[in-house]
Amino acid sequence: MLDPRVYKDWQIAEEAEKTLPSVEEFRKKMGLLPDEIIPYGKTPKLDFLKIMNRLKDKPNGKFIEVTAITPTPLGEGKSTTSLGLIEGLGKLGKNVGGCLRQPSGGPTMNVKGTAAGGGNALLMPMTEFSLGLTGDINDIMNAHNLAMVALNARMQHERNYTDEQLAKRNLKRLDIDPERVEFGWVIDFCAQGLRKIRMGLGEGDSNGFEMDSKFGIAVGSELMAILSIATDLKDLRERIGKIIVAYDKKGNPVTTKDLEVDGAMCAWMRNTINPTLCYTVEHQPCLVHAGPFANIAIGQSSIIGDRIALKLFDYHVTESGFAADIGFEKFWNVKARLSGLTPNVSVVVATIRALKMHGGGPAVVPGKPLPVEYTAENLELLEKGCDNLFHHVNNVKKSGIKPVVCINKFHTDTDAEIALVKRLCAERNVRCALSEHWQYGGEGAKELAQLVVEACEEPVDLKFLYPLEMPLRQRVELIAKEIYGADGVDWSPLATEKAERFESDPYYADFCTMMVKTHLSLSHEPTWKGVPKGWRLPIRDILVYGGAKFLCPMAGSISMMPGTSSDPAYRRIDVDTETGKVSGLF
């Protein structure tokens, strides 16, 4: 085991790969049949339909979700903790695995990195994981962009042909409103120059329909959201056909089915339903499947991944994006509801650094040195900041799922600071473990793993925050008050008009409520730390994902296309031309 204080993540992953068992050994270890593995080098896919058909009657294993307190802009290590917990359970001799999201090329080549964990709690093969894996994101890009090809071509032909000429081509006029095109194009990089474009330029009528358009990042595509919640190929196919790409001039939705492109889109995505097999640096299996946005979408790996993993492993670990007010709330009220799967434990990751920030510490700014308050002992800031931790813990308790607090240890944390958090948890009868998985891997996570095993043996009384019959505005009010701590909700005229329309139309009755707000605060204002008091949540708009069946109330603005920084990661990534090995990934 390499010391992560000395070696970089890609070097740790490279060393661990030297002793990685073969795919055949993993197949036997996981109890899979030969034809249930779809070959793809070191990262094969698992044949979802075959595995689930064979194991449909096998009891599920224990289901463990990992979430966190409200983070600093640096993040508090949910992926690292998820992988460390898998390794820790492995050290206890458990049959354990997990399922995490696939990383986007945008953050990988920008400032965030690959989301492969870190140190000795890392996912590998890191190069393959970071650079496209088995092509699911490419398939999603192709399917998404095909819908835009179909839309623009249809608009061109409707402009150029009469109704009679369209009829000869077996087409009816959709009369699409060019000012109400909801879809855009996608690419898997952070390209702020493509946020708004003008397309169809050129002389004559043969260059497509001229209109304003846009690009988003591929993982923000509704198709990625659909992949994360689809329960099987049939469900995926049906949802694709309901995607709203535009509205006609009477205000009626125009779907991919109307454009007759939904079948071809599903053909591009037919292989994406099969999760990919990856590994921790301590050689436990970990599936990778789907990678949707955590704000406008669900922010989880897939239901399909969970279904397979719960059949293959006695303990299955997954992770929710962002803090518990966003990621866990969606895991609880959307993913668990749609999947019918009952979670046993939620691990709430906290760092001393983030708790001090919530206690009134100075701003944490990426790229700048941490202020001394975060590297020197400060029990006063720490104790005040624990209010944020227990707000999230109480939200987990409301679901009926058992919480376990994980202190993700940094080398600057003092014994007194760790003892303080443990004491405050004990006073509230909350399990709390110190975990040093980043430095020591599974050995450093054994305390956490043991508490998780104990919590898994307790009964779970899962209860959702709201019934599906509850109208949209009442749901949002409940989430704002119970989960965020707001005094109420203020609706803009536009959001009110849309909410009234959705509530009066039975078609939207079973749509999921997918809240959109900042992850840097319990409130809508990222600078409000701790547990803000005396505020109301403003909802300015509601977005509709017809195929995913999401209604997304927006408590702030959101860009579907991030920008690339002035010092992106791609400046340090390179290839050894003698060996073909990639360096510089993090």
C-alpha positions in Angstrom: 0.0 0.0 0.0 1.4 3.4 -1.0 1.3 6.4 1.2 -1.2 9.0 -0.3 0.7 11.8 1.4 3.6 10.9 -0.9 2.1 9.3 -4.0 -0.7 10.7 -6.3 -4.0 8.9 -6.9 -3.1 7.7 -10.4 0.2 6.2 -9.0 -1.7 4.4 -6.2 -4.2 3.0 -8.8 -1.4 1.9 -11.1 0.4 0.0 -8.3 -2.9 -1.7 -7.2 -3.5 -2.8 -10.8 -0.3 -4.9 -10.8 -2.0 -7.5 -8.5 -5.6 -7.1 -9.8 -7.2 -10.6 -10.2 -8.4 -11.5 -13.7 -12.0 -10.8 -14.8 -12.5 -14.6 -14.7 -11.5 -14.7 -11.0 -14.0 -11.9 -10.3 -16.7 -13.7 -12.2 -16.3 -16.8 -10.0 -16.0 -14.7 -6.8 -19.3 -12.9 -7.6 -21.1 -16.2 -8.6 -21.7 -15.1 -12.2 -22.2 -17.5 -15.1 -19.8 -17.1 -18.1 -22.5 -15.7 -20.4 -23.5 -13.1 -17.8 -20.2 -11.2 -18.4 -20.0 -9.0 -21.5 -16.3 -8.7 -22.4 -14.7 -5.3 -22.4 -11.1 -5.6 -21.3 -10.5 -5.0 -17.6 -14.0 -3.4 -17.3 -16.6 -5.8 -18.6 -20.3 -5.1 -18.4 -22.7 -7.3 -16.5 -25.7 -8.6 -18.5 -28.6 -7.1 -16.4 -31.4 -9.1 -17.9 -29.7 -12.5 -17.6 -28.5 -11.9 -14.1 -31.9 -10.6 -12.8 -33.8 -13.4 -14.4 -31.6 -16.0 -12.8 -31.4 -14.4 -9.3 -34.9 -12.9 -9.2 -35.9 -15.0 -6.2 -32.7 -14.6 -4.2 -33.1 -12.4 -1.1 -31.5 -8.9 -1.3 -28.4 -8.0 0.7 -28.1 -5.0 3.1 -28.5 -1.6 1.3 -26.2 1.2 2.5 -26.4 4.8 1.2 -23.7 7.4 1.7 -24.6 11.1 2.0 -23.0 14.1 3.8 -23.4 17.4 5.6 -23.5 20.6 3.7 -20.0 20.7 2.1 -17.3 23.3 1.6 -16.7 24.1 -2.1 -13.9 21.5 -1.8 -16.2 18.6 -1.1 -16.1 16.3 2.0 -15.3 12.9 0.4 -18.5 11.0 -0.2 -17.0 8.9 -3.0 -13.8 8.3 -1.0 -15.8 7.3 2.0 -18.1 5.0 -0.1 -15.0 3.2 -1.4 -13.3 3.2 2.0 -16.5 1.6 3.5 -16.5 -1.1 0.9 -12.8 -1.8 1.7 -13.6 -1.7 5.4 -16.4 -4.2 5.1 -14.0 -6.4 3.0 -11.6 -6.3 5.9 -14.4 -7.6 8.2 -14.7 -10.6 5.8 -18.0 -9.5 4.3 -19.2 -10.2 0.8 -19.4 -6.6 -0.2 -19.6 -4.4 -3.4 -21.1 -1.2 -4.5 -22.4 1.0 -7.4 -21.2 4.5 -8.1 -21.9 7.1 -10.8 -19.8 7.3 -13.9 -17.8 10.5 -14.1 -18.2 13.1 -16.8 -15.3 14.2 -19.0 -16.2 17.8 -18.2 -15.1 17.8 -14.6 -12.3 15.2 -15.3 -10.7 17.7 -17.7 -11.5 20.7 -15.6 -11.0 21.3 -11.8 -13.1 18.7 -10.0 -11.3 15.6 -11.2 -12.8 12.2 -11.9 -14.8 11.4 -8.7 -12.8 8.1 -8.4 -12.3 8.7 -4.6 -8.8 9.3 -3.4 -5.8 8.0 -1.6 -6.2 4.3 -0.7 -10.0 4.5 -1.1 -9.9 4.7 -4.8 -11.8 3.2 -7.8 -9.8 1.6 -10.6 -8.8 1.0 -13.3 -8.6 4.8 -12.9 -7.6 5.6 -16.5 -10.6 3.7 -18.0 -13.0 4.9 -15.3 -11.9 8.5 -16.0 -11.8 8.4 -19.8 -15.2 7.1 -21.0 -15.3 3.6 -19.6 -17.4 1.4 -21.8 -19.0 4.2 -23.8 -22.4 4.8 -22.0 -22.0 8.6 -22.1 -21.1 8.5 -25.8 -24.3 6.4 -26.4 -26.3 8.9 -24.5 -24.8 11.8 -26.5 -25.6 10.1 -29.8 -29.2 9.3 -28.7 -29.7 12.8 -27.4 -28.2 14.6 -30.4 -30.2 12.3 -32.8 -33.4 13.8 -31.3 -32.1 17.3 -32.2 -31.2 16.1 -35.7 -34.8 14.8 -36.0 -36.3 18.0 -34.6 -34.3 20.4 -36.8 -34.8 18.4 -40.0 -38.6 18.2 -39.3 -38.7 22.0 -38.9 -36.8 22.5 -42.1 -39.1 20.1 -44.1 -42.3 21.6 -42.7 -41.0 25.0 -43.8 -40.1 23.8 -47.3 -43.1 21.5 -48.0 -46.8 21.9 -48.2 -49.2 19.7 -46.2 -49.8 17.6 -49.3 -46.1 17.1 -49.9 -45.6 16.2 -46.3 -48.4 13.6 -46.5 -46.7 11.9 -49.4 -43.8 11.4 -47.1 -46.0 10.0 -44.4 -45.5 13.1 -42.3 -48.1 15.3 -40.6 -47.3 18.9 -39.8 -46.3 19.3 -36.1 -46.1 23.1 -36.4 -43.3 23.4 -33.9 -42.8 26.8 -32.3 -39.1 27.8 -32.9 -39.3 30.0 -29.8 -40.3 27.0 -27.6 -37.7 24.4 -28.4 -36.7 22.8 -25.0 -34.0 20.5 -26.2 -30.5 21.4 -27.1 -27.3 19.6 -28.0 -24.9 17.9 -25.6 -21.2 17.4 -25.4 -19.2 15.9 -22.5 -17.0 18.8 -21.8 -17.3 22.1 -20.0 -17.7 24.5 -23.0 -19.2 27.8 -21.9 -18.8 29.1 -25.5 -21.6 26.7 -26.6 -24.2 27.7 -24.0 -26.1 29.7 -26.6 -25.6 29.3 -30.3 -27.3 30.2 -33.6 -27.7 27.3 -36.0 -28.9 26.7 -39.5 -26.9 29.6 -41.0 -26.0 29.7 -44.7 -27.5 30.6 -48.0 -30.7 28.8 -49.2 -33.0 26.3 -47.6 -30.7 23.3 -47.4 -28.8 24.1 -44.2 -31.5 23.2 -41.7 -33.9 25.4 -39.8 -32.2 28.6 -38.6 -32.9 29.1 -34.9 -31.3 29.8 -31.5 -30.1 26.7 -29.8 -27.8 25.6 -27.0 -25.4 23.0 -25.7 -25.5 21.3 -22.3 -23.1 18.8 -20.7 -23.9 15.2 -21.6 -24.6 14.1 -18.0 -27.2 16.8 -17.8 -29.2 15.1 -20.6 -32.7 13.9 -19.7 -31.5 10.5 -21.1 -29.0 10.2 -18.3 -31.7 10.9 -15.8 -33.9 8.3 -17.4 -31.1 5.7 -17.3 -30.6 6.2 -13.6 -34.3 5.5 -12.8 -35.3 3.0 -15.4 -36.0 -0.4 -14.0 -35.4 -2.4 -17.2 -35.1 -2.0 -21.0 -38.9 -1.8 -21.4 -39.1 1.0 -18.9 -36.2 2.8 -20.6 -37.9 2.5 -24.0 -41.2 3.9 -22.8 -39.7 6.8 -21.0 -37.6 7.8 -24.1 -40.7 8.2 -26.1 -42.2 10.7 -23.7 -39.3 13.2 -23.7 -40.6 16.7 -24.6 -38.3 18.3 -27.2 -40.4 21.3 -28.0 -44.0 22.8 -28.0 -46.1 23.5 -31.0 -47.6 26.9 -31.7 -50.7 26.0 -29.6 -48.7 25.1 -26.6 -49.0 21.3 -27.0 -45.8 19.2 -26.2 -43.9 17.7 -29.1 -42.2 14.5 -28.0 -39.6 12.2 -29.4 -42.4 9.8 -30.3 -44.1 12.5 -32.3 -40.8 12.9 -34.2 -40.6 9.1 -34.6 -37.1 9.0 -33.3 -37.6 7.3 -30.0 -37.0 3.8 -31.2 -33.7 4.8 -32.8 -32.7 6.6 -29.6 -33.3 3.5 -27.6 -31.3 1.5 -30.1 -28.3 3.7 -29.4 -28.8 3.2 -25.7 -29.6 -0.5 -25.7 -26.3 -1.5 -24.1 -26.3 1.3 -21.5 -28.6 -0.7 -19.2 -25.8 -3.0 -18.4 -23.6 -1.8 -15.5 -19.8 -1.9 -15.8 -17.6 -3.8 -13.4 -14.8 -1.8 -11.7 -12.8 -2.4 -8.5 -11.5 -0.7 -5.4 -7.7 -0.6 -4.9 -8.2 -3.5 -2.4 -9.9 -5.5 -5.1 -13.5 -5.5 -4.1 -16.0 -5.3 -7.0 -17.8 -2.0 -7.5 -20.3 -1.4 -10.3 -20.4 1.8 -12.2 -23.7 2.9 -13.8 -25.3 6.2 -14.9 -24.1 9.7 -13.8 -26.9 12.2 -13.7 -26.7 15.8 -12.4 -27.3 16.0 -8.6 -29.3 19.2 -8.7 -31.7 19.2 -11.7 -31.8 15.4 -11.8 -31.6 12.6 -9.2 -27.8 12.6 -8.5 -27.6 8.8 -8.0 -26.1 5.8 -9.7 -28.9 3.6 -11.2 -31.7 1.6 -9.8 -30.6 -1.2 -12.2 -27.1 -1.1 -10.5 -28.7 -1.4 -7.1 -31.0 -4.3 -8.2 -28.0 -6.3 -9.4 -25.7 -5.4 -6.5 -28.3 -6.4 -3.9 -28.5 -9.8 -5.5 -24.7 -10.3 -5.8 -23.5 -8.9 -2.5 -24.5 -9.3 1.2 -23.6 -5.6 1.7 -24.2 -3.1 -1.1 -22.9 0.5 -0.9 -24.1 3.4 -3.0 -23.8 7.2 -2.9 -26.0 10.2 -3.3 -24.8 13.4 -4.9 -24.4 16.6 -2.8 -25.5 16.9 0.8 -28.4 15.1 2.6 -30.8 18.0 2.0 -30.5 17.3 -1.8 -29.0 13.9 -2.5 -30.5 11.9 0.4 -33.9 13.6 0.0 -34.1 12.4 -3.6 -32.7 9.0 -2.7 -35.4 8.7 0.0 -38.5 10.1 -1.7 -37.7 9.3 -5.4 -35.2 6.5 -5.9 -36.4 4.3 -3.0 -40.0 4.9 -4.0 -39.4 4.1 -7.7 -37.2 1.1 -7.1 -39.2 -0.4 -4.2 -35.9 -1.2 -2.5 -35.6 -0.6 1.3 -32.3 1.0 2.5 -30.9 -0.1 5.8 -28.4 2.6 6.7 -27.4 6.1 5.6 -23.8 7.1 6.3 -23.6 10.9 6.9 -20.0 12.0 6.0 -18.6 15.0 7.9 -15.3 16.7 8.1 -13.9 18.8 10.9 -13.1 21.4 8.2 -16.7 21.7 7.0 -18.1 21.7 10.6 -15.8 24.6 11.5 -17.0 26.5 8.4 -20.6 26.0 9.5 -19.7 27.3 13.0 -18.7 30.7 11.5 -15.3 30.0 10.0 -14.0 32.1 7.1 -14.8 31.3 3.5 -13.2 28.3 1.9 -12.0 29.2 -1.6 -10.8 26.5 -4.1 -7.3 27.1 -5.2 -6.4 29.2 -2.1 -4.7 28.1 1.1 -7.1 27.2 3.9 -7.3 29.8 6.7 -5.6 28.9 9.9 -9.0 28.2 11.6 -9.2 25.0 9.6 -5.7 23.7 10.3 -5.4 24.6 14.0 -7.6 23.3 16.8 -10.8 25.3 17.4 -13.4 23.6 19.5 -15.7 26.6 19.6 -16.2 26.8 15.9 -16.5 23.0 15.7 -19.2 22.7 18.3 -21.3 25.5 16.7 -21.0 23.9 13.3 -22.3 20.6 14.5 -25.8 22.1 14.3 -25.6 21.5 10.5 -24.5 17.9 11.1 -27.5 17.1 13.3 -29.9 18.8 11.0 -28.9 16.3 8.3 -28.9 13.4 10.8 -32.5 14.3 11.9 -33.6 14.3 8.3 -32.3 10.8 7.8 -34.1 9.7 11.0 -37.4 11.1 9.6 -37.2 8.5 6.8 -36.9 5.6 9.2 -33.4 4.7 7.8 -30.7 4.3 10.4 -28.0 7.1 10.3 -24.3 6.5 11.0 -22.0 9.6 11.2 -18.6 9.2 9.6 -15.8 11.6 10.5 -13.7 11.6 7.4 -10.3 12.3 9.0 -7.8 14.9 7.7 -4.3 14.9 9.1 -4.8 18.4 10.7 -7.7 17.1 12.8 -6.8 16.9 16.5 -7.8 14.2 19.0 -9.8 16.8 21.0 -11.8 17.8 17.9 -12.6 14.2 17.0 -13.6 13.5 20.7 -15.9 16.5 20.7 -17.9 15.3 17.6 -18.1 11.8 19.0 -19.3 13.1 22.4 -22.0 15.3 20.8 -23.2 12.3 18.7 -23.3 10.0 21.7 -25.4 12.6 23.6 -28.0 12.3 20.8 -27.7 8.5 20.7 -26.3 8.7 17.1 -23.6 6.2 16.0 -20.4 7.9 15.0 -17.1 6.5 13.7 -13.7 8.0 12.9 -12.5 6.7 9.5 -9.0 7.0 8.0 -9.7 5.2 4.8 -7.9 7.9 2.6 -4.6 7.0 4.3 -5.0 3.4 5.4 -7.7 2.0 3.1 -9.9 -0.8 4.6 -7.9 -1.0 7.8 -8.6 2.7 8.4 -12.4 2.1 7.8 -12.9 -0.9 10.1 -14.5 1.2 12.9 -17.0 2.7 10.4 -17.7 -0.7 8.8 -18.4 -2.3 12.2 -20.9 0.3 13.1 -22.6 0.0 9.7 -22.9 -3.8 10.2 -24.5 -3.2 13.6 -27.0 -0.7 12.2 -27.9 -3.0 9.4 -29.3 -5.5 11.9 -31.9 -3.1 13.2 -35.4 -3.0 11.7 -36.2 -0.2 9.2 -39.6 1.5 9.1 -39.2 3.4 5.8 -41.8 6.2 5.4 -41.8 8.8 2.7 -42.0 12.5 3.4 -45.1 12.9 1.3 -47.6 10.7 -0.6 -47.7 10.9 -4.4 -51.3 12.2 -4.1 -50.1 15.4 -2.5 -50.2 18.4 -4.9 -46.9 19.8 -6.1 -47.0 23.0 -4.1 -47.7 21.2 -0.9 -44.8 18.8 -1.5 -42.5 21.7 -2.1 -43.7 23.5 1.1 -43.1 20.3 3.1 -39.6 19.8 1.7 -38.7 23.4 2.3 -39.9 23.4 5.9 -39.0 19.8 7.0 -35.7 19.3 5.1 -34.3 22.8 4.6 -35.7 24.5 7.7 -37.4 27.3 5.7 -40.4 29.2 7.1 -42.3 28.8 3.9 -42.2 29.1 0.1 -42.6 32.2 -2.2 -43.7 31.4 -5.7 -43.1 33.7 -8.7 -46.0 34.4 -11.0 -44.5 32.1 -13.7 -43.9 29.3 -11.2 -47.5 29.7 -9.8 -49.0 29.6 -13.3 -47.1 26.4 -14.1 -47.8 24.8 -10.7 -51.6 25.4 -11.2 -51.4 23.8 -14.6 -49.5 20.7 -13.4 -51.8 20.3 -10.4 -55.0 20.4 -12.5 -53.7 17.9 -15.1 -53.9 14.2 -13.9 -51.1 13.4 -16.4 -48.6 14.9 -14.0 -50.0 13.3 -10.8 -47.3 10.7 -10.5 -44.4 13.0 -11.6 -41.5 13.1 -9.1 -40.6 16.3 -7.3 -37.0 17.1 -8.1 -35.9 20.2 -6.2 -33.2 22.5 -7.7 -31.1 24.6 -5.4 -27.6 25.2 -4.3 -25.7 22.4 -2.5 -23.6 24.9 -0.5 -26.3 25.8 2.0 -29.4 24.3 3.5 -31.1 27.4 2.0 -31.1 28.8 -1.6 -28.3 31.3 -0.8 -24.9 29.6 -0.9 -23.3 32.0 1.6 -25.8 31.1 4.4 -23.9 28.4 6.4 -24.8 26.4 9.4 -28.6 26.1 9.9 -30.1 29.4 8.6 -33.2 30.7 10.4 -36.0 33.1 9.4 -36.0 32.7 5.7 -38.3 31.6 2.9 -37.5 29.6 -0.2 -38.2 31.4 -3.5 -39.3 29.3 -6.5 -38.9 31.1 -9.7 -39.7 28.5 -12.3 -40.6 24.8 -12.8 -38.9 22.7 -15.4 -40.5 19.5 -16.9 -38.7 16.3 -17.8 -41.5 14.3 -19.5 -39.6 11.0 -20.0 -38.0 10.9 -16.6 -41.3 12.2 -15.2 -39.7 15.0 -13.1 -41.1 18.3 -12.2 -38.2 20.5 -11.1 -39.1 23.5 -9.0 -36.1 25.9 -9.2 -34.9 27.9 -6.2 -32.2 29.6 -8.2 -30.7 29.7 -11.6 -28.8 26.8 -13.1 -26.5 26.3 -16.1 -26.6 23.0 -17.9 -23.2 23.8 -19.3 -20.4 24.4 -16.8 -17.4 26.5 -17.8 -13.7 25.5 -18.1 -11.4 27.3 -15.6 -8.2 29.1 -16.3 -6.2 26.2 -14.8 -7.9 23.0 -15.9 -6.8 19.5 -15.2 -6.1 18.7 -18.9 -2.9 20.9 -18.6 -1.3 18.1 -16.4 -2.7 15.0 -18.1 -0.4 13.2 -20.5 0.5 9.7 -22.0 3.8 7.9 -21.8 4.4 7.1 -25.5 6.6 4.1 -24.7 4.0 2.3 -22.4 0.7 4.1 -23.2 0.1 4.8 -19.6 -1.8 7.9 -18.7 -0.6 10.2 -15.9 -1.9 13.3 -14.2 -5.5 12.1 -13.5 -6.9 12.9 -10.1 
